[in-house]
Amino acid sequence: MMAAISALENGASVTIAEKENRLGKKVLVTGNGRCNVTNMNITAENYHGANPLLTNNIFAQFDNKQTISFFNNLGVVTKVEERGRVFPMSDQASSVVDILTHRLKDLGAKIIYETKVEDIKKIGDEFKVRFSNNTEAAFDRVVIAAGGKAMPALGSDGSGYTLSESLGHTVTPTWPSLVQLRLEGGFFNEIKGVKIDGSAALVANDKAVAKESGEILFTHYGVSGPAILKLSRKAKEHIVAGEKVTLRLTLLNGLDEEKLDKFLADRFNMLHKKAIKTSFLGFLQKRLIPEVLKAAQIENADKKCAEISANERKNIVKTLLAWDFPVIDTNSFKDAQVTAGGVNTNEVDAKTLESKIVPGLYFCGEVLDIDGDSGGYNLQFAWSSGYIAGRSATK
Ligand SMILES: Cc1cc2nc3c(=O)[nH]c(=O)nc-3n(C[C@H](O)[C@H](O)[C@H](O)COP(=O)(O)OP(=O)(O)OC[C@H]3O[C@@H](n4cnc5c(N)ncnc54)[C@H](O)[C@@H]3O)c2cc1C
């Protein structure tokens, strides 16, 4: 959409082939349906891939401020929320997609829906594009803006990679990112739906490699929530490298071992006649209590607080502050927000996004080997790279 708008604004005539029955199906679900359009604070460190510095070249030409002006000029009023995240005032992703679609129509884009690009060949100076309805058309430039393979139900099924490879490009290994983690532990069904404001550290081969704080949601297979999604890229990297990966959960933020031990000692003293399981009411989520006690090797949850030994208390402290779960894997592309890996950025001109292998071919968005953190970074790269690819393709 963005590539088409910038190409049209620069005088090109443009055809968009969209395999779905509407444009921007994935954009519709972004930011929980509110569309986290961009972020006020953007650096190359928010991006990953073999060459995340490519984003510097792109943002130097069209950055988050220009993106906000672009949307403001189209009528999307924006607001900034915590952690610099930018949303439309309407809180509706569909309004962003509608406005882009109106702009495309105003500029005279030809949009062919429910039409998948099956094949692209360069013959002489022309690209011959074959569509799923068995028709063919010729174009002098092509922009591949087909996304990755995250949530294929929303359109991007990985065919952008196949098309790029058929044109001579290489695609770096791809894996799901911003995705939930599957953990070992037989009791997740008992605590699914429980949310905590805690933190999670990723431990690979016994070394802590990353840590995130924030909301963590237990699910029937493991954990989800913003803090977990942020760790997922790193988790998969270490899993793929064959390392033993553990997730260390801290259920209570802001307490060290000593403080928590003292707090529990005082609490057990105060509630000395109560069962240990009852003593946690009002302090821990109810459904977590039996599982925390089991993990702390306290088999009898009816044991009186007065009978809890210092050692047992230490085990509870350890469970509350550093509860270890072996990571089986991440969830699959079906549930992922983005794809890590993609079209090799060494084969693409970092300023124009033109292919170094096939002149006249351009790439933008998630199909490239660039993925961003959660917080508006992925859409920002899609807007900026789309804008640049579309403009370059008209030169
Ligand atoms: C649940 C969810 C929430 C997200 N939330 C955010 C967020 O709040 N902020 C953020 O920055 N990012 C978010 N993202 C990530 C962001 O949506 C993507 O990174 C971004 O949409 C990528 O843009 P794109 O144009 O490269 O690809 P896409 O948006 O995937 O668009 C590619 C389009 O190409 C079409 N297509 C694919 N192959 C073909 C073909 N062969 N022929 C014809 N058409 C084809 C697809 O149908 C699709 O419409 C989220 C993603 C998900 C799944």
The ligand as an ORCA input file, in Angstrom:
! r2SCAN-3c Opt
* xyz 0 1
  C      -1.285    -10.153     15.589
  C      -0.263     -9.181     15.050
  C      -0.120     -7.953     15.670
  C       0.843     -7.057     15.205
  N       0.918     -5.830     15.794
  C       1.805     -4.928     15.348
  C       1.823     -3.604     15.860
  O       0.949     -3.219     16.645
  N       2.791     -2.759     15.409
  C       3.727     -3.151     14.500
  O       4.603     -2.355     14.162
  N       3.688     -4.370     13.933
  C       2.742     -5.266     14.313
  N       2.678     -6.490     13.717
  C       3.611     -6.808     12.608
  C       3.179     -6.096     11.300
  O       1.796     -6.304     11.098
  C       3.940     -6.631     10.086
  O       5.319     -6.614     10.323
  C       3.617     -5.775      8.847
  O       2.233     -5.873      8.535
  C       4.435     -6.220      7.645
  O       4.007     -5.504      6.548
  P       4.239     -6.064      5.060
  O       3.537     -5.121      4.149
  O       5.662     -6.344      4.834
  O       3.502     -7.477      5.044
  P       1.971     -7.852      5.269
  O       1.307     -6.862      6.142
  O       1.972     -9.280      5.677
  O       1.324     -7.676      3.830
  C       1.654     -8.521      2.762
  C       0.476     -8.568      1.814
  O       0.856     -9.290      0.645
  C      -0.184    -10.208      0.303
  N       0.465    -11.321     -0.400
  C       1.381    -12.177      0.083
  N       1.823    -13.005     -0.879
  C       1.169    -12.645     -2.008
  C       1.194    -13.125     -3.347
  N       1.986    -14.125     -3.722
  N       0.363    -12.535     -4.258
  C      -0.462    -11.499     -3.895
  N      -0.520    -11.010     -2.639
  C       0.297    -11.576     -1.720
  C      -0.794    -10.603      1.627
  O      -2.113    -11.065      1.469
  C      -0.711     -9.302      2.412
  O      -1.869     -8.509      2.273
  C       1.699     -7.411     14.118
  C       1.525     -8.632     13.484
  C       0.548     -9.510     13.924
  C       0.366    -10.831     13.204
*
